[in-house]
């Protein structure tokens, strides 16, 4: 018998399965790297044709959507092999070795069951796509739809091989009992639905979802489990709707910026642009305690809103700053906690896609929302700077090299390409050269050209690094997008349950007039930010709550800022807020490390939110 890398003897069938798995991973690496390159080229072609040739290429939208869904599902296989799928290991780290093995086996079995269960409805949904063509090219939607069942089948196969490789002596039976208990909870929730009504949401989206997340099941799989169980056991909707909503989430145009900015962050690392920028900023703030923390706050403020996605914003910043912060002795948990906090801080920096969504579904002027969003974001940034100042007070004062004009000038010149990049990206959006979903491609091209210029003498080595960056970006992108696809399905389930209307009624019935309504709205949007992710929460509830706020005399721009920050707090607060796990994923930090330090920043941001809610002038001063 042969042995695997862990020293476990492999039978011939298992050895064959392992060889198939390794071949599958290699194929998926090649395909995912190629797909992220193709996606970038398609978006670049659309920008060039529209802006320089004045000839819009409408057909690129069809190919981009097709490419995007396949990239997510194929890249998810690579991410699974690299253990990049986001999961909360808090409970695993607090139990004994035997209990930990039980939970790990149960989570592994859960992956096999959940991803396998998504294959049949995915095939049903894809087959329906043969009668529907894409808008421009008329390509049957089935070619896009088959990405989901193919990807889920591959993930289930990867999970099965992992299960077969794992020693199970003494833990398999308890793991099966745990799986059975989870299934029993879901079935009882479905049976009790006629009696308990909407209280069944607690069973599926609090007990089932929360328990699965805390037990170590990947976040995406936990979302699929709760949504799949709710639709299948507590409603009369066809189970294929789960696949349809997941596919809709994965093909959303608002997520297109994520792979571009993740690739951009990787390229800034391999070209040396990130290091040059950090070195220069480190020289400028080198004599300040917690200097790189201030750099992160400012960098997120500058970059935020460009891509329309907090995941993309963090992906552009984290690869440049987090490794350097680790090198300089910063705690990884502290670094990811601050990155998460800056995601909340910069929610209203214009041009914010959330503010655009609010303006689109309400009567509030988008221009007024942009004007009103700047000062609250500055206030939140100041709040974070105050926290950094006090948390850094006990640090020894840095003793970096003495500044001199020549050295500073040399570092400034070296970092100039990286300093210019945010202004190029922001200028491209403001001037209408590229949309928020396309603009990362301009940054990618700019960075590649810079890298080629610096590496003409070592071109083969640079191209090899570039390819690795593409595969890495595809893997991380898929891990993030799979979670967001799960959130989209859960958002649909909650909307169909009537949960949204009930919450609005509760908010309107709150005593205390305008102040009571505002307080209730804060609580409501914190919950919604965690449950529905940012944009779906706003699209669902803004048309219902904004007129009620106006009727109570609350300025709608002010109300928008309060609800956006409240939503951001929910979105980034673990264990349900997916934003926190995305920050950990792009930073390559274990989620357990950042939870405690993040609570300090969370309290400070919540105090900042109360200040903004109590003082309408913070949102209306620039109108």
BALO-304756 format. One record per residue (C-alpha): residue number from 1; chain; x, y, z. Coordinates in steps of 0.25 Angstrom, whole numbers. Example, Ala and Ser with C-alpha at 12.3 -4.5 7.8 and 13.67 -1.06 7.14 Angstrom:
<recs>
   seq   mol      xx      yy      zz
     1     A      49     -18      31
     2     A      55      -4      29
</recs>
This chain:
<recs>
   seq   mol      xx      yy      zz
     1     A       0       0       0
     2     A       5      14      -3
     3     A       4      25       8
     4     A      -1      39       7
     5     A       6      52      12
     6     A       1      50      26
     7     A       7      36      27
     8     A      -7      29      25
     9     A      -7      16      17
    10     A     -15      17       5
    11     A     -23       6      -2
    12     A     -23       5     -17
    13     A     -37      11     -19
    14     A     -33      22      -9
    15     A     -20      25     -16
    16     A     -27      25     -29
    17     A     -37      36     -23
    18     A     -25      44     -18
    19     A     -19      44     -32
    20     A     -32      49     -38
    21     A     -33      59     -27
    22     A     -19      64     -30
    23     A     -22      65     -45
    24     A     -35      72     -43
    25     A     -28      83     -34
    26     A     -18      85     -45
    27     A     -28      86     -56
    28     A     -36      96     -47
    29     A     -24     104     -44
    30     A     -21     106     -59
    31     A     -36     109     -62
    32     A     -38     119     -51
    33     A     -25     126     -54
    34     A     -29     127     -69
    35     A     -43     131     -65
    36     A     -39     143     -56
    37     A     -29     147     -68
    38     A     -41     146     -78
    39     A     -50     154     -69
    40     A     -40     165     -67
    41     A     -38     166     -83
    42     A     -53     166     -85
    43     A     -55     178     -76
    44     A     -43     185     -81
    45     A     -48     183     -96
    46     A     -62     189     -91
    47     A     -55     201     -85
    48     A     -46     204     -98
    49     A     -57     202    -107
    50     A     -67     211    -100
    51     A     -57     222     -96
    52     A     -47     222    -107
    53     A     -54     217    -119
    54     A     -68     222    -115
    55     A     -74     208    -119
    56     A     -80     201    -107
    57     A     -78     186    -107
    58     A     -91     181    -102
    59     A     -88     166    -104
    60     A     -76     167     -94
    61     A     -87     167     -83
    62     A     -92     153     -87
    63     A     -78     147     -87
    64     A     -74     154     -74
    65     A     -86     148     -66
    66     A     -83     134     -72
    67     A     -68     135     -68
    68     A     -71     141     -54
    69     A     -80     129     -50
    70     A     -71     119     -55
    71     A     -59     126     -49
    72     A     -66     125     -35
    73     A     -69     111     -36
    74     A     -56     106     -42
    75     A     -48     115     -33
    76     A     -56     109     -21
    77     A     -49      96     -23
    78     A     -35     102     -22
    79     A     -39     109     -10
    80     A     -45      97      -3
    81     A     -31      90      -6
    82     A     -24     101       0
    83     A     -33     102      12
    84     A     -37     116       8
    85     A     -52     115      10
    86     A     -56     124      22
    87     A     -60     117      35
    88     A     -61     121      49
    89     A     -52     112      58
    90     A     -56     118      71
    91     A     -62     106      77
    92     A     -52      97      71
    93     A     -41     104      78
    94     A     -48     103      92
    95     A     -51      88      93
    96     A     -43      76      95
    97     A     -36      68      84
    98     A     -46      57      84
    99     A     -58      67      83
   100     A     -50      75      72
   101     A     -48      63      64
   102     A     -63      60      65
   103     A     -67      74      61
   104     A     -57      73      49
   105     A     -62      60      44
   106     A     -77      65      45
   107     A     -73      78      38
   108     A     -66      69      27
   109     A     -79      61      26
   110     A     -87      73      25
   111     A     -79      78      13
   112     A     -82      66       6
   113     A     -97      66       9
   114     A     -99      81       6
   115     A     -91      82      -7
   116     A     -96      69     -12
   117     A    -111      73      -9
   118     A    -109      86     -17
   119     A    -105      77     -30
   120     A    -119      72     -34
   121     A    -126      86     -32
   122     A    -114      92     -39
   123     A    -116      83     -51
   124     A    -131      85     -51
   125     A    -129     100     -52
   126     A    -118      99     -63
   127     A    -127      90     -71
   128     A    -138     101     -71
   129     A    -127     111     -76
   130     A    -127     104     -90
   131     A    -140     112     -94
   132     A    -134     125     -90
   133     A    -123     132     -97
   134     A    -114     143     -92
   135     A    -118     158     -96
   136     A    -107     161    -107
   137     A    -102     148    -112
   138     A    -113     138    -110
   139     A    -105     128    -103
   140     A    -114     118     -95
   141     A    -113     122     -80
   142     A    -111     107     -78
   143     A     -96     109     -81
   144     A     -96     118     -69
   145     A    -105     110     -60
   146     A     -97      98     -61
   147     A     -86     104     -54
   148     A     -93     103     -41
   149     A     -96      88     -41
   150     A     -82      85     -47
   151     A     -75      93     -36
   152     A     -83      87     -25
   153     A     -81      73     -30
   154     A     -66      76     -30
   155     A     -66      82     -16
   156     A     -74      69     -11
   157     A     -64      60     -17
   158     A     -52      68     -11
   159     A     -60      67       3
   160     A     -62      52       1
   161     A     -47      50      -2
   162     A     -43      58      10
   163     A     -53      50      19
   164     A     -47      36      14
   165     A     -33      41      17
   166     A     -37      45      31
   167     A     -35      35      43
   168     A     -49      33      49
   169     A     -47      23      59
   170     A     -55      26      72
   171     A     -61      39      66
   172     A     -70      35      54
   173     A     -82      30      62
   174     A     -82      43      70
   175     A     -81      51      58
   176     A     -92      44      51
   177     A    -101      46      64
   178     A     -98      61      63
   179     A    -102      61      48
   180     A    -115      54      52
   181     A    -118      64      62
   182     A    -116      76      52
   183     A    -125      69      42
   184     A    -135      66      53
   185     A    -135      81      57
   186     A    -138      85      42
   187     A    -149      75      41
   188     A    -156      79      53
   189     A    -155      93      49
   190     A    -162      90      36
   191     A    -173      81      43
   192     A    -175      92      53
   193     A    -177     103      43
   194     A    -192     103      43
   195     A    -192     105      58
   196     A    -181     115      60
   197     A    -182     123      47
   198     A    -170     132      45
   199     A    -164     128      58
   200     A    -158     116      50
   201     A    -148     127      45
   202     A    -141     125      58
   203     A    -140     110      56
   204     A    -134     112      42
   205     A    -126     125      42
   206     A    -122     126      57
   207     A    -121     112      63
   208     A    -117     104      50
   209     A    -109     115      44
   210     A    -102     120      56
   211     A     -99     106      62
   212     A     -93     101      48
   213     A     -84     114      48
   214     A     -79     112      62
   215     A     -77      97      60
   216     A     -67     100      49
   217     A     -75      98      36
   218     A     -70     107      25
   219     A     -79     120      25
   220     A     -84     118      11
   221     A     -88     104      14
   222     A     -95     108      26
   223     A    -103     119      18
   224     A    -107     108       8
   225     A    -111      98      19
   226     A    -120     108      26
   227     A    -126     113      13
   228     A    -128     100       6
   229     A    -134      94      19
   230     A    -144     106      20
   231     A    -148     106       6
   232     A    -149      90       5
   233     A    -156      88      19
   234     A    -164     101      22
   235     A    -169     106       9
   236     A    -176     101      -4
   237     A    -165     107     -13
   238     A    -158      98     -22
   239     A    -144      94     -17
   240     A    -138      99     -30
   241     A    -140     113     -25
   242     A    -128     112     -16
   243     A    -119     109     -28
   244     A    -126     121     -36
   245     A    -124     131     -25
   246     A    -110     126     -23
   247     A    -106     128     -37
   248     A    -113     141     -38
   249     A    -104     146     -26
   250     A     -91     140     -33
   251     A     -94     148     -46
   252     A     -98     161     -39
   253     A     -91     172     -46
   254     A     -88     179     -33
   255     A     -78     168     -30
   256     A     -70     169     -42
   257     A     -60     178     -36
   258     A     -56     168     -25
   259     A     -47     159     -34
   260     A     -40     171     -41
   261     A     -37     178     -27
   262     A     -32     165     -21
   263     A     -23     162     -34
   264     A     -18     177     -33
   265     A     -14     175     -18
   266     A      -6     162     -22
   267     A       1     170     -33
   268     A       4     181     -24
   269     A      12     171     -16
   270     A      20     164     -27
   271     A      24     177     -34
   272     A      29     183     -21
   273     A      19     195     -22
   274     A      13     191      -8
   275     A      26     190      -1
   276     A      31     204      -7
   277     A      18     211      -2
   278     A      18     204      12
   279     A      33     208      13
   280     A      30     223       9
   281     A      18     224      18
   282     A      26     217      29
   283     A      37     227      28
   284     A      27     239      29
   285     A      20     233      41
   286     A      31     225      46
   287     A      33     233      59
   288     A      18     231      63
   289     A      14     220      71
   290     A       4     211      63
   291     A       8     218      51
   292     A       4     207      41
   293     A     -10     207      48
   294     A     -12     222      44
   295     A      -7     218      29
   296     A     -18     207      29
   297     A     -29     217      33
   298     A     -25     227      23
   299     A     -23     217      12
   300     A     -37     211      14
   301     A     -43     224      14
   302     A     -36     228       0
   303     A     -39     215      -6
   304     A     -53     212      -1
   305     A     -65     214     -10
   306     A     -57     213     -23
   307     A     -60     198     -25
   308     A     -74     198     -19
   309     A     -70     186     -10
   310     A     -64     186       3
   311     A     -58     172       0
   312     A     -51     179     -12
   313     A     -46     191      -4
   314     A     -40     182       7
   315     A     -34     173      -3
   316     A     -27     185      -9
   317     A     -21     189       4
   318     A     -19     177      12
   319     A      -8     171       3
   320     A       0     184       4
   321     A      -1     186      19
   322     A      -4     174      27
   323     A       9     166      24
   324     A      17     179      27
   325     A      10     181      40
   326     A      13     166      44
   327     A      28     169      41
   328     A      28     181      50
   329     A      22     173      61
   330     A       7     177      60
   331     A      -2     166      65
   332     A      -9     159      53
   333     A     -22     160      61
   334     A     -21     175      64
   335     A     -18     177      49
   336     A     -30     170      44
   337     A     -38     176      55
   338     A     -34     190      50
   339     A     -36     186      35
   340     A     -50     181      39
   341     A     -53     194      46
   342     A     -49     203      35
   343     A     -59     195      26
   344     A     -70     201      35
   345     A     -63     214      36
   346     A     -63     216      21
   347     A     -77     212      17
   348     A     -82     226      13
   349     A     -69     231       6
   350     A     -74     235      -8
   351     A     -76     230     -18
   352     A     -82     219      -9
   353     A     -90     208     -16
   354     A     -99     207      -4
   355     A    -103     222      -5
   356     A    -105     220     -20
   357     A    -115     208     -17
   358     A    -122     217      -6
   359     A    -124     228     -16
   360     A    -129     218     -27
   361     A    -140     212     -18
   362     A    -144     225     -11
   363     A    -147     240     -15
   364     A    -134     244      -8
   365     A    -124     251     -17
   366     A    -111     243     -20
   367     A    -103     256     -20
   368     A    -108     260      -7
   369     A    -105     246      -1
   370     A     -91     248      -6
   371     A     -89     261       0
   372     A     -95     257      13
   373     A     -87     244      14
   374     A     -73     251      15
   375     A     -73     257      28
   376     A     -79     245      36
   377     A     -68     236      30
   378     A     -58     246      34
   379     A     -64     246      48
   380     A     -63     231      49
   381     A     -48     232      44
   382     A     -45     241      55
   383     A     -52     232      65
   384     A     -43     220      60
   385     A     -30     229      61
   386     A     -34     232      75
   387     A     -35     218      78
   388     A     -22     215      71
   389     A     -15     226      79
   390     A     -19     220      93
   391     A     -16     206      89
   392     A      -2     210      84
   393     A       1     218      96
   394     A       8     206     103
   395     A      17     203      91
   396     A      31     207      91
   397     A      34     219      82
   398     A      39     214      69
   399     A      54     217      66
   400     A      54     217      51
   401     A      65     223      43
   402     A      67     237      43
   403     A      60     245      32
   404     A      68     252      22
   405     A      64     259       9
   406     A      72     250       0
   407     A      66     237       6
   408     A      52     243       7
   409     A      53     247      -8
   410     A      58     234     -12
   411     A      46     227      -5
   412     A      36     237     -10
   413     A      41     234     -24
   414     A      40     219     -22
   415     A      26     220     -16
   416     A      21     230     -26
   417     A      14     219     -35
   418     A       7     213     -23
   419     A       3     227     -18
   420     A      -3     231     -32
   421     A     -11     218     -34
   422     A     -23     222     -24
   423     A     -24     236     -32
   424     A     -24     229     -45
   425     A     -35     219     -40
   426     A     -43     230     -34
   427     A     -41     239     -46
   428     A     -45     228     -56
   429     A     -59     226     -48
   430     A     -61     241     -46
   431     A     -58     245     -61
   432     A     -67     233     -66
   433     A     -55     226     -73
   434     A     -59     213     -65
   435     A     -70     209     -56
   436     A     -68     204     -42
   437     A     -68     190     -46
   438     A     -58     192     -58
   439     A     -48     201     -51
   440     A     -40     191     -44
   441     A     -36     186     -58
   442     A     -29     200     -61
   443     A     -21     198     -48
   444     A     -17     184     -52
   445     A     -12     188     -66
   446     A      -5     200     -59
   447     A       2     191     -49
   448     A       6     180     -60
   449     A      12     191     -69
   450     A      20     196     -57
   451     A      24     182     -53
   452     A      29     179     -67
   453     A      37     192     -68
   454     A      44     188     -55
   455     A      46     173     -59
   456     A      50     174     -73
   457     A      63     166     -70
   458     A      56     155     -62
   459     A      43     154     -70
   460     A      41     139     -69
   461     A      42     140     -54
   462     A      32     152     -54
   463     A      22     144     -63
   464     A      23     132     -54
   465     A      20     141     -42
   466     A       9     148     -50
   467     A       2     134     -53
   468     A       3     130     -38
   469     A      -4     144     -34
   470     A     -15     140     -44
   471     A     -18     127     -38
   472     A     -17     132     -24
   473     A     -26     143     -27
   474     A     -36     134     -34
   475     A     -36     125     -21
   476     A     -38     136     -11
   477     A     -49     142     -20
   478     A     -56     129     -21
   479     A     -56     127      -6
   480     A     -62     141      -4
   481     A     -72     140     -15
   482     A     -77     127     -10
   483     A     -81     133       3
   484     A     -88     145      -4
   485     A     -95     135     -13
   486     A    -100     128       0
   487     A    -104     142       6
   488     A    -113     145      -7
   489     A    -120     132      -5
   490     A    -123     134      10
   491     A    -127     149       6
   492     A    -138     143      -3
   493     A    -143     133       7
   494     A    -144     144      18
   495     A    -152     153       8
   496     A    -161     142       4
   497     A    -164     139      18
   498     A    -171     153      21
   499     A    -160     156      31
   500     A    -157     169      24
   501     A    -172     174      26
   502     A    -172     170      40
   503     A    -159     177      44
   504     A    -164     190      37
   505     A    -177     189      45
   506     A    -169     187      58
   507     A    -161     199      55
   508     A    -173     208      52
   509     A    -180     204      65
   510     A    -168     208      74
   511     A    -171     218      84
   512     A    -163     231      86
   513     A    -166     238      73
   514     A    -154     242      64
   515     A    -144     238      74
   516     A    -150     225      77
   517     A    -152     222      62
   518     A    -137     225      60
   519     A    -132     216      71
   520     A    -141     205      66
   521     A    -135     207      52
   522     A    -121     206      57
   523     A    -124     192      64
   524     A    -132     188      52
   525     A    -121     191      42
   526     A    -110     185      50
   527     A    -118     172      50
   528     A    -121     173      35
   529     A    -107     176      32
   530     A    -103     163      39
   531     A    -114     155      32
   532     A    -116     160      18
   533     A    -102     167      15
   534     A    -102     182      12
   535     A    -108     184      -2
   536     A    -120     174      -1
   537     A    -124     180      13
   538     A    -124     194       7
   539     A    -132     190      -6
   540     A    -142     183       3
   541     A    -145     193      14
   542     A    -141     207       9
   543     A    -154     209       1
   544     A    -162     205      13
   545     A    -155     212      24
   546     A    -150     225      18
   547     A    -164     231      16
   548     A    -167     228      30
   549     A    -155     235      35
   550     A    -159     247      26
   551     A    -173     247      32
   552     A    -166     248      46
   553     A    -158     260      42
   554     A    -145     253      41
   555     A    -136     258      30
   556     A    -135     247      20
   557     A    -120     249      17
   558     A    -117     248      32
   559     A    -126     236      33
   560     A    -118     230      21
   561     A    -104     232      28
   562     A    -109     226      41
   563     A    -115     214      34
   564     A    -103     211      26
   565     A     -94     211      38
   566     A    -103     202      45
   567     A    -104     193      34
   568     A     -89     193      33
   569     A     -87     190      48
   570     A     -96     177      46
   571     A     -89     173      33
   572     A     -75     173      40
   573     A     -78     168      53
   574     A     -76     153      56
   575     A     -81     142      57
   576     A     -92     145      46
   577     A     -86     157      39
   578     A     -79     152      27
   579     A     -70     165      25
   580     A     -62     161      37
   581     A     -59     147      31
   582     A     -55     154      17
   583     A     -46     163      25
   584     A     -39     151      31
   585     A     -39     144      17
   586     A     -32     155      10
   587     A     -22     157      22
   588     A     -19     142      23
   589     A     -22     143      38
   590     A     -30     133      47
   591     A     -43     139      50
   592     A     -41     135      65
   593     A     -29     145      66
   594     A     -37     157      63
   595     A     -50     156      70
   596     A     -45     161      84
   597     A     -38     173      79
   598     A     -49     176      69
   599     A     -59     178      80
   600     A     -51     191      85
   601     A     -52     197      71
   602     A     -67     193      70
   603     A     -71     200      83
   604     A     -64     212      78
   605     A     -71     212      65
   606     A     -84     210      72
   607     A     -82     222      80
   608     A     -78     230      67
   609     A     -91     225      61
   610     A     -99     230      73
   611     A     -92     244      72
   612     A     -96     244      57
   613     A    -110     240      60
   614     A    -112     250      71
   615     A    -106     262      63
   616     A    -113     263      49
   617     A    -103     274      45
   618     A     -92     264      44
   619     A     -99     259      31
   620     A    -106     272      26
   621     A     -94     282      28
   622     A     -89     280      14
   623     A    -102     280       7
</recs>
